Amino acid sequence: MRQFVDDSADTWVASVARAEGGDYKGAFYLVMERSGGSGEPVALTDVRWNSTRTAERTLATMSSVELRRRLRSALGRAGVAASAS
């Protein structure tokens, strides 16, 4: 898990979820949700890893700018405003 602040100064948490199914390749994907659990999580299923270890290492090294960029992209695809609560 990794906390970061978006362009509106809201705190988000980036974490990893596992896709259902028997295939381990790309079974783990990026999920972002508002800190405190308010609102629905936003899944970025195009950002995938083969293991939680790799996912956690990647999240730990991602810059805040990259996390914000990916959040904006995911919210745009979902049709949700970034500042919506």
N, C-alpha and C positions, 0 to 999 in steps of 0.2 A: 504494500500500500504506500501511496505517496500523496501528501497534501500539497495543494498549490492554490494560488489566488487567480481568479479570472480577471478580465478587463474591467468588470464592474465591482471589483474588490470583494466578491463572494468567494468563500472557501469551498473547494471541491476536493474529493478524494479519488485518486486513480487507483484501480485495483484490477485483479485478474479473475475471470470467471471461466468455467469449463463448459464446453458445448456437450450436449448429450450425444451419445453414439459410441460405437466401438473403435473408431479410428483415432489413434493418438496424434497423428500428424496435424498440427494446427488446431488442436483441441482447446487450447487456452486463448482467450481474447481479452481485449482491453475494455474495461467498464469504468465510467465516471459518474459520480453522484455527489450531490451537494453534501457538505459536511453537516452532520446532525441528522441525516436521512430524510430531509424534507424534499419532496418531489420524487419523480421517477428516475431511476438510473438510466444513463445513456450508454448503450452498447456500441462499441466500434468493432464490429465483427471482421473488418478488413485488416485489423492489426492483430496478428495471430502468432502464437508461439507453440513449440512442441512440449515444453515443460514449464512448471511454475518457477523453477530455478532460473531459467532463461528469462522468463517474463519479469521476475522481480529484479534481476540484474539490469534489464533494459529500463524498467521504470526508475530505478535508482540513478541511472545515468542520463535520463532525459532532462533537458532543460525546462524551466518554467515556460519559456517562450514556445517550445515544441508542444508541451501539454496544453497550453492555451489555444494554440493553432488547431490541434486535433479536437479539442472541445468545441471550438467555433464550427468546425467542419461537421462534427456529429450533430450538433444542435441545428445547424442549417438543414441537414438532410432530414432530421426528424421534424422540422417545421416548428421548433421551439425557440422562443426568444431567450437569449442568455440571461437576461435580468428577470425572467419570470420566476415566481416563487411557487 
